[in-house]
Amino acid sequence: MSQGPFRLEPRVAIVTGAAMGIGFGIARAFVDAGARVLMADLDADALRAAAARLPKEQVGTVVVDVATDGCGEQLVSACLDRFGRLDVLVNNAGIYPQKPMLEMPMAMFDRVWRVNVRGLVDASCAAGRQFIKAGRGGSIINISSIDSLHPSMVGLAAYDCTKGAVNMFTRSLALELALHRVRVNAIAPGGITTEGTKRPFARSGMSPEQMERVMADFARKVPLGRMGVPEDIAWPAVFLASDAAAYITGAVLVVDGGVLLS
């Protein structure tokens, strides 16, 4: 990563949901590729601990709830205050409560929509306006899911429909912003092992041994033979943010170990 089209220096990126999991993996990979990163998350303590694991001169932090009105302007303003520029936005923050649709309160559905779609749209529009103002182009990367293309299990209907919306918004915004040399793409991960992966199983009362068996059963269904890890998403994000992807916009890149083939 010391040279060539994959290098991100001197770019500055915002990564939402950056305190753990895929978000932290992306932030770390961006730093390794030479970028400076504003790490954004709702969990102040986890965000502080995550930022402490990276070179302090290359990272900044902002606590933000992407479901709130004006979150995009808050993110852009914090980034400009910390680093003086913005080149890349990674919309990674998202929630996935598991609840059959007929049992889901509309308040829960609305929260999923506000976090996974409305917050992403708000941040993308604010970043897009800044990209146009700066006149250097830019890159927006939305973290979608293979559930946007095929449901994986019962109980994720709300999540799945938000990720379908993310895909179409990605394509539509890419068309709008292409004239300004702003590229908009999405990554659709499959099963990725993170700190949050086992939480729904833990809430259901499963023991650690039962959870391990469930994860092992899922891994056996992956053609490449394993669950993904955050780095499997982070390096494709580096690619999409870099000059190596200069002619790619409106794409939804599936990174799932071959799950959709099976």
C-alpha positions as CSV (number, residue, x, y, z in Angstrom):
1,M,0.0,0.0,0.0
2,S,3.0,2.3,0.0
3,Q,2.4,3.5,-3.6
4,G,0.2,3.1,-6.6
5,P,-3.5,3.7,-7.3
6,F,-4.7,2.1,-4.1
7,R,-3.0,4.7,-1.9
8,L,-5.5,7.0,-0.2
9,E,-3.1,9.8,0.9
10,P,-4.0,12.7,1.2
11,R,-7.7,11.8,1.3
12,V,-9.9,12.4,4.4
13,A,-12.8,10.1,5.1
14,I,-15.8,9.9,7.4
15,V,-16.7,6.4,8.5
16,T,-20.0,6.0,10.4
17,G,-20.5,3.1,12.9
18,A,-16.7,3.1,13.3
19,A,-16.4,2.0,16.9
20,M,-16.4,-1.7,16.1
21,G,-16.9,-4.4,13.5
22,I,-16.9,-3.6,9.8
23,G,-16.8,0.2,10.5
24,F,-13.6,-0.1,12.6
25,G,-12.1,-2.5,10.1
26,I,-12.7,0.1,7.3
27,A,-11.3,2.9,9.4
28,R,-8.1,0.9,10.2
29,A,-7.6,-0.1,6.5
30,F,-8.1,3.5,5.4
31,V,-5.4,4.7,7.9
32,D,-3.1,1.9,6.7
33,A,-3.6,3.2,3.2
34,G,-2.6,6.7,4.2
35,A,-6.0,8.4,4.7
36,R,-7.0,10.5,7.7
37,V,-10.3,9.3,9.2
38,L,-13.1,10.9,11.2
39,M,-14.6,8.0,13.1
40,A,-18.3,8.5,13.9
41,D,-20.4,6.4,16.3
42,L,-23.3,6.6,18.7
43,D,-21.3,4.8,21.5
44,A,-18.9,7.4,22.9
45,D,-17.0,5.0,25.1
46,A,-16.5,2.4,22.4
47,L,-15.6,5.1,19.9
48,R,-12.9,6.5,22.3
49,A,-11.4,3.0,22.8
50,A,-11.4,2.3,19.0
51,A,-9.7,5.6,18.2
52,A,-7.0,4.9,20.8
53,R,-6.0,1.8,18.7
54,L,-5.1,4.0,15.7
55,P,-2.4,6.7,15.2
56,K,-3.8,9.8,16.8
57,E,-2.5,12.2,14.1
58,Q,-4.6,10.3,11.5
59,V,-8.0,10.0,13.3
60,G,-10.6,12.2,14.8
61,T,-13.9,11.3,16.5
62,V,-17.5,12.6,16.6
63,V,-20.4,11.1,18.6
64,V,-23.5,11.2,16.4
65,D,-26.8,9.4,16.1
66,V,-27.4,9.1,12.3
67,A,-31.1,8.8,12.9
68,T,-31.3,12.5,14.0
69,D,-32.1,15.4,11.7
70,G,-29.0,17.2,10.5
71,C,-26.6,14.3,11.2
72,G,-25.0,14.8,7.8
73,E,-24.1,18.5,8.3
74,Q,-22.9,17.5,11.8
75,L,-20.5,14.9,10.3
76,V,-19.2,17.2,7.5
77,S,-18.7,20.1,9.9
78,A,-16.8,18.0,12.4
79,C,-14.6,16.6,9.6
80,L,-13.8,20.0,8.2
81,D,-13.0,21.3,11.7
82,R,-10.6,18.4,12.4
83,F,-9.0,17.9,9.0
84,G,-9.9,20.8,6.7
85,R,-11.3,18.7,3.9
86,L,-13.5,15.7,3.0
87,D,-12.9,13.2,0.2
88,V,-14.7,10.0,1.1
89,L,-17.9,9.1,3.0
90,V,-18.5,5.5,4.2
91,N,-22.1,5.0,5.4
92,N,-21.6,1.9,7.5
93,A,-23.8,2.6,10.6
94,G,-26.8,0.3,10.6
95,I,-29.1,-1.8,12.9
96,Y,-30.7,-5.2,12.3
97,P,-33.2,-6.1,15.0
98,Q,-34.6,-9.6,14.4
99,K,-38.4,-9.6,14.7
100,P,-41.0,-11.2,12.5
101,M,-42.7,-8.4,10.5
102,L,-46.2,-9.2,11.9
103,E,-44.9,-8.8,15.4
104,M,-42.8,-5.7,14.8
105,P,-44.0,-2.4,16.4
106,M,-44.0,0.4,13.8
107,A,-41.8,2.4,16.1
108,M,-39.1,-0.3,15.7
109,F,-39.6,-0.4,12.0
110,D,-39.3,3.4,11.8
111,R,-36.1,3.3,13.8
112,V,-34.5,0.8,11.4
113,W,-35.5,3.0,8.5
114,R,-34.2,6.2,10.1
115,V,-30.8,4.6,10.9
116,N,-30.3,2.5,7.8
117,V,-31.8,4.7,5.1
118,R,-32.6,8.2,6.3
119,G,-29.3,8.8,8.1
120,L,-27.4,7.4,5.1
121,V,-29.3,9.8,2.8
122,D,-28.8,12.8,5.1
123,A,-25.0,12.1,5.3
124,S,-24.7,11.4,1.6
125,C,-26.4,14.7,0.6
126,A,-24.3,16.7,3.0
127,A,-21.1,15.1,1.8
128,G,-22.2,15.5,-1.8
129,R,-22.7,19.3,-1.4
130,Q,-19.3,19.5,0.2
131,F,-17.7,17.5,-2.6
132,I,-19.3,19.9,-5.2
133,K,-18.2,23.0,-3.3
134,A,-14.6,21.7,-3.0
135,G,-14.5,20.8,-6.7
136,R,-12.2,17.7,-6.3
137,G,-14.8,15.0,-6.8
138,G,-15.3,12.4,-4.1
139,S,-16.4,9.0,-3.2
140,I,-19.4,7.7,-1.3
141,I,-19.5,4.1,-0.2
142,N,-22.7,2.6,1.3
143,I,-22.6,-0.6,3.2
144,S,-25.6,-2.7,2.0
145,S,-26.1,-6.4,2.5
146,I,-26.6,-9.6,0.5
147,D,-30.1,-9.5,2.2
148,S,-30.9,-6.7,-0.2
149,L,-30.7,-9.3,-3.0
150,H,-32.0,-12.4,-1.2
151,P,-33.5,-12.8,2.3
152,S,-31.3,-14.9,4.6
153,M,-33.7,-15.7,7.4
154,V,-37.1,-15.0,9.0
155,G,-37.2,-11.9,11.1
156,L,-35.1,-9.5,9.0
157,A,-37.8,-8.1,6.7
158,A,-37.4,-4.5,8.0
159,Y,-33.6,-4.7,7.7
160,D,-33.8,-6.3,4.2
161,C,-36.1,-3.7,2.8
162,T,-33.9,-0.9,4.0
163,K,-30.8,-2.4,2.3
164,G,-32.8,-2.8,-0.9
165,A,-33.5,0.9,-0.6
166,V,-29.8,1.6,-0.1
167,N,-28.9,-0.2,-3.3
168,M,-31.4,1.9,-5.4
169,F,-30.4,5.1,-3.7
170,T,-26.7,4.3,-4.5
171,R,-27.5,3.9,-8.2
172,S,-29.7,7.0,-8.4
173,L,-27.3,9.3,-6.5
174,A,-24.4,7.9,-8.6
175,L,-26.3,9.2,-11.7
176,E,-27.0,12.6,-10.1
177,L,-23.4,13.2,-9.0
178,A,-21.4,11.7,-11.9
179,L,-21.2,15.1,-13.6
180,H,-19.4,16.4,-10.5
181,R,-16.9,13.5,-10.5
182,V,-18.4,12.1,-7.3
183,R,-18.6,8.3,-7.4
184,V,-21.3,6.5,-5.4
185,N,-21.0,2.7,-4.8
186,A,-22.2,0.1,-2.4
187,I,-20.7,-3.1,-0.8
188,A,-23.1,-5.9,0.0
189,P,-21.4,-8.1,2.7
190,G,-22.5,-11.6,3.5
191,G,-22.0,-13.1,6.9
192,I,-19.2,-11.2,8.7
193,T,-18.0,-12.2,12.2
194,T,-18.0,-9.0,14.4
195,E,-18.6,-8.1,18.0
196,G,-22.3,-7.7,17.1
197,T,-22.8,-10.9,15.2
198,K,-23.7,-13.0,18.2
199,R,-25.8,-10.5,20.1
200,P,-29.2,-11.6,18.6
201,F,-28.4,-15.2,19.5
202,A,-27.3,-14.2,23.0
203,R,-30.6,-12.3,23.5
204,S,-32.5,-15.4,22.5
205,G,-30.9,-17.2,25.5
206,M,-28.4,-19.4,23.5
207,S,-25.4,-20.6,25.3
208,P,-21.9,-19.8,23.9
209,E,-21.6,-23.4,22.7
210,Q,-25.0,-23.2,20.9
211,M,-24.0,-19.9,19.3
212,E,-20.7,-21.5,18.1
213,R,-22.6,-24.4,16.5
214,V,-25.0,-21.9,14.7
215,M,-22.0,-19.9,13.3
216,A,-20.3,-23.1,12.3
217,D,-23.4,-24.3,10.5
218,F,-23.6,-21.0,8.6
219,A,-19.9,-21.2,7.7
220,R,-20.4,-24.6,6.1
221,K,-22.9,-23.1,3.7
222,V,-20.4,-20.6,2.4
223,P,-18.7,-21.9,-0.8
224,L,-15.3,-20.4,0.3
225,G,-15.7,-22.4,3.6
226,R,-15.6,-19.7,6.2
227,M,-17.3,-16.6,7.7
228,G,-16.1,-13.3,6.6
229,V,-14.1,-10.9,8.8
230,P,-14.1,-7.1,8.8
231,E,-11.0,-6.9,6.7
232,D,-12.9,-8.7,3.9
233,I,-15.0,-5.7,3.6
234,A,-12.4,-3.1,4.5
235,W,-10.1,-3.7,1.6
236,P,-12.8,-3.5,-1.0
237,A,-13.8,-0.2,0.6
238,V,-10.2,1.0,0.2
239,F,-10.4,0.0,-3.5
240,L,-13.7,1.8,-4.1
241,A,-12.3,5.0,-2.4
242,S,-9.1,4.9,-4.4
243,D,-8.1,5.9,-7.9
244,A,-8.0,2.2,-8.8
245,A,-11.8,2.5,-8.9
246,A,-11.9,5.8,-10.8
247,Y,-14.2,4.5,-13.5
248,I,-16.6,2.6,-11.2
249,T,-19.9,4.3,-10.0
250,G,-23.4,3.0,-9.3
251,A,-22.1,-0.5,-8.5
252,V,-23.2,-2.9,-5.8
253,L,-20.2,-5.1,-5.0
254,V,-21.1,-8.4,-3.4
255,V,-18.6,-9.7,-0.9
256,D,-20.1,-12.9,0.5
257,G,-17.7,-15.8,0.0
258,G,-20.0,-17.1,-2.7
259,V,-23.2,-17.4,-0.6
260,L,-25.5,-16.1,-3.3
261,L,-24.1,-18.8,-5.7
262,S,-25.4,-21.6,-3.5
